[in-house]
Amino acid sequence: MYGIEILRKEHANILNFTNILEEKFINILAGQEDLDPDFFLRGVDFIRTYADAHHHKKEEDILFKYMLEDFGAIADKLIRSGMLVEHDLARFTTSEFEKALLLYKEDPSTKNKLDILAHGMNYAYLLRRHANKENDVLYPFAEKNMSKERLDLVDQETKVYEENFDFSNFDNFKDFLLD
């Protein structure tokens, strides 16, 4: 189950990133570190490039597509009313995080700093909960209930996606990735 295993490994990297965010925010609150908006803007780029364009795209275009085709109402509820809503919420939260960072660069006020911390931690909490639901519920459901042929198709399409994805700017994210 190559395709689902890749998604799990990507979750580990995304969760690592949320831990880095939290650690930075704690250090900022403790007065041990200044808020560096450029560091966090690089984090926004990581979210959009790695978590969304790379990871969520594979889920949405490959795994979720087949689950919706194969499992009807149960998948519709789990995916459309759950996972896809959370993907959209993560995109919204990322936009708000970025707005707060850009405002802070113009006006490094306490209010703008608070917005950065709030939106950044909101993203971290959301993604932790979301990744755990997928790892603990959605992926095991797919592995248990999808036919071998469908799982093979998920694996094949994931391999093609990985072969064709532009990883060139992932060098900017080395300190966020575990592997």
C-alpha positions, 0 to 999 in steps of 0.5 A: 500500500505504497500510496497510503504509506506515502500519505502517512509519511507526509503526515509525519512531516506536517506534524513535525512542522506543527511542532516547530511552529508551537516551539517557536511560538512558546519561545516568542511568548517566553521572550526567548526569541523574537518573532521573525515574520520571514521564517513564518512566511517560509512556513506558509510556503511549506503549508501551501506547497508541501501540505496542500499542493503535494499532500492534500492534492494526492488525497483529493485527486487519488484516494478520496476520488476512489473512496467516493466512487466505491463507498457511496454515502459513508464515504460522502459523509466522511470525505465531503463533510469531513476531510474536504471541509477540513482541507478548506479550513486549513487553506483559510487558516493559512491565508489568515496566518499569512495576512497576519504576518504581512500586517506585522511586517508593516506594523509590528504591533502586539495585536498583529503578533497575537494574530500570528500566534493565534492563526499559527496555532489554530493551523497546528491544532487543526492539522494535528487533529485532521492527520490523526483522523486520517491516520487512525480512521480514514486510511485504515478504513480504505486499506480494509475495505478497498479492493486490491485492484483499487489499492493498486490503482492508488499506488500506481497513480501515487507513483506517477504523481510523485514522479511528475511533481516538481520537488525543486523548492523543497530544499527551502523546507529541509528544516521542517522535514523528517526525511 
